[in-house]
Amino acid sequence: MKVIPTAIPDVLVLEPKVFGDARGFFYESYNQRVFEQATGLNPQFVQDNHSRSAQGVLRGLHYQIRQPQGKLVRVVQGSVFDVAVDLRRSSPSFGRWVGEILSAENKRMMWVPPGFAHGFVVTSDDAEFLYKTTDYYAPEHERCLCWDDPTLGIVWPVLQPQLSAKDAQGAVLEMAEVFA
């Protein structure tokens, strides 16, 4: 597994070793030992999630203020622009974001640590998105950051995404609950 650093050191892009030939390909999408050796991290994943979304759908920017979730995210069909925003007030990168194209073709994954808001927008006709989490979904602690907050300045590749009602009501960073 190749680890690619991002502008925020705690967010990592991971490229698995892919073995392919004329018949297709094979790769380990997750191996605890390899992940730990490559990243120095030892998260305990408790939940796997799978979503399918149409082109232009933006999901996020979600986080849980209590029971924060680390996420290991990847795409198995299509492509997305994936974003992580640092919401740890004590962090030197507080309020900054990183984004990465994740696709079935490039097979890249992104590690989004606890304390970050996370979201993605679908850039292909549709996309299937899989992610592991380090804590359980807790709707009472779920929060949403405004996807187009000018303070964040996220450069989304879709100008008018399709949003859920909840995601359309996200808080701007200045008014959002954040981590210490």
C-alpha positions in Angstrom: 0.0 0.0 0.0 1.3 3.4 -1.0 0.6 6.3 1.4 0.2 9.7 -0.3 0.3 12.7 2.1 -2.1 15.6 1.8 -1.9 19.3 2.7 -3.3 18.3 6.1 -0.9 15.7 7.5 -3.6 13.7 9.4 -5.6 13.0 6.2 -4.0 10.4 4.0 -4.6 9.1 0.5 -4.0 5.4 0.1 -3.3 3.4 -3.0 -3.6 -0.4 -2.7 -1.3 -2.8 -4.7 -3.5 -3.9 -7.6 -2.7 -7.2 -9.4 -4.3 -7.1 -12.9 -4.1 -8.9 -16.2 -6.4 -9.5 -19.2 -8.9 -11.3 -17.0 -9.4 -8.3 -14.6 -7.8 -7.4 -11.3 -7.5 -8.3 -7.6 -6.5 -6.2 -4.6 -7.0 -6.3 -0.8 -9.3 -3.4 -0.1 -8.4 -3.5 3.6 -5.8 -5.4 5.6 -5.4 -4.2 9.2 -1.7 -5.2 9.4 -0.8 -3.5 6.1 -2.8 -0.4 7.0 -1.1 -0.1 10.4 2.4 -0.7 8.9 1.9 1.8 6.1 0.2 4.6 8.2 1.3 4.0 11.8 -2.4 4.1 12.7 -4.5 1.3 14.4 -8.1 2.3 14.0 -10.8 -0.2 15.1 -13.6 -0.2 12.5 -17.1 -1.0 13.8 -19.3 -0.2 10.9 -19.3 -0.4 7.1 -21.6 1.8 5.0 -22.4 1.8 1.3 -24.2 4.5 -0.7 -25.2 5.0 -4.3 -25.7 8.4 -5.7 -26.5 10.0 -9.0 -24.3 12.5 -10.8 -24.2 15.9 -9.1 -25.4 14.6 -5.7 -23.4 16.1 -2.8 -23.5 14.3 0.5 -22.0 16.3 3.4 -20.2 17.8 5.0 -21.1 15.5 7.9 -19.5 14.8 11.3 -20.5 13.7 14.8 -19.7 16.1 17.6 -19.8 13.2 20.1 -18.8 9.7 19.1 -16.6 11.2 16.2 -16.0 8.9 13.4 -12.8 8.2 11.6 -13.6 7.1 8.1 -11.7 5.0 5.5 -13.5 5.9 2.3 -13.4 4.5 -1.3 -15.4 4.3 -4.5 -16.2 1.0 -6.2 -18.2 2.4 -9.1 -17.9 5.8 -10.8 -16.0 8.7 -9.3 -16.4 11.4 -6.7 -14.6 14.5 -5.4 -14.0 13.7 -1.7 -13.5 16.4 0.9 -12.3 16.5 4.5 -12.5 19.7 6.6 -10.5 20.0 9.9 -12.8 20.9 12.7 -10.3 20.5 15.6 -10.0 24.1 17.0 -6.6 23.2 18.5 -5.2 22.0 15.2 -2.9 24.2 13.1 -5.0 23.2 10.1 -8.4 24.2 11.7 -10.9 25.3 9.1 -8.8 24.0 6.2 -9.9 21.4 3.7 -8.3 18.8 1.4 -10.0 17.2 -1.6 -9.2 14.1 -3.7 -10.7 12.4 -6.7 -11.6 8.8 -5.7 -12.8 6.5 -8.4 -13.3 2.8 -9.2 -10.6 3.3 -11.8 -7.8 4.8 -9.5 -8.9 2.6 -6.5 -7.6 5.2 -4.1 -8.9 5.5 -0.6 -8.8 8.4 1.9 -8.4 8.2 5.6 -10.5 10.9 7.3 -9.6 11.0 11.0 -12.1 11.8 13.8 -12.6 15.5 14.3 -13.1 16.2 10.6 -16.3 17.0 8.5 -16.5 14.8 5.5 -18.4 15.0 2.2 -18.3 14.1 -1.5 -19.9 15.1 -4.8 -20.5 12.6 -7.6 -18.6 13.5 -10.8 -19.6 10.4 -12.9 -23.1 9.3 -14.1 -23.4 7.6 -10.7 -21.2 6.3 -7.9 -21.1 3.7 -5.3 -19.3 4.8 -2.2 -18.1 2.5 0.6 -16.7 3.5 4.0 -15.6 2.0 7.2 -16.1 4.0 10.5 -14.4 3.9 13.8 -17.6 4.6 15.8 -21.3 3.9 15.3 -23.7 6.3 13.6 -25.3 8.4 16.3 -28.0 10.7 14.7 -28.4 12.7 17.9 -24.7 13.8 17.6 -24.7 14.3 13.8 -23.9 17.8 12.5 -23.6 19.2 9.1 -21.2 21.9 7.9 -22.3 24.2 5.0 -20.9 22.7 1.8 -20.5 26.2 0.2 -19.3 28.2 3.2 -17.2 31.0 1.7 -14.9 30.9 4.7 -13.9 27.4 3.8 -13.6 28.2 0.1 -14.0 24.6 -1.1 -13.6 24.4 -4.9 -16.3 21.8 -5.8 -16.3 20.5 -9.4 -20.1 20.8 -9.5 -21.6 24.3 -9.2 -25.2 23.5 -8.3 -25.2 20.1 -6.6 -28.3 18.1 -5.6 -28.6 18.2 -1.8 -30.8 16.6 0.8 -32.9 19.0 2.9 -30.5 18.3 5.9 -27.4 19.1 3.9 -28.9 22.3 2.5 -29.2 23.5 6.1 -25.6 23.0 7.1 -24.0 25.5 9.5 -21.2 27.9 8.4 -17.9 27.3 10.2 -18.3 30.4 12.3 -21.6 29.0 13.8 -20.8 25.3 13.8 -20.1 23.1 16.8 -16.5 22.1 16.5 -14.0 20.0 18.4 -11.6 21.3 21.1 
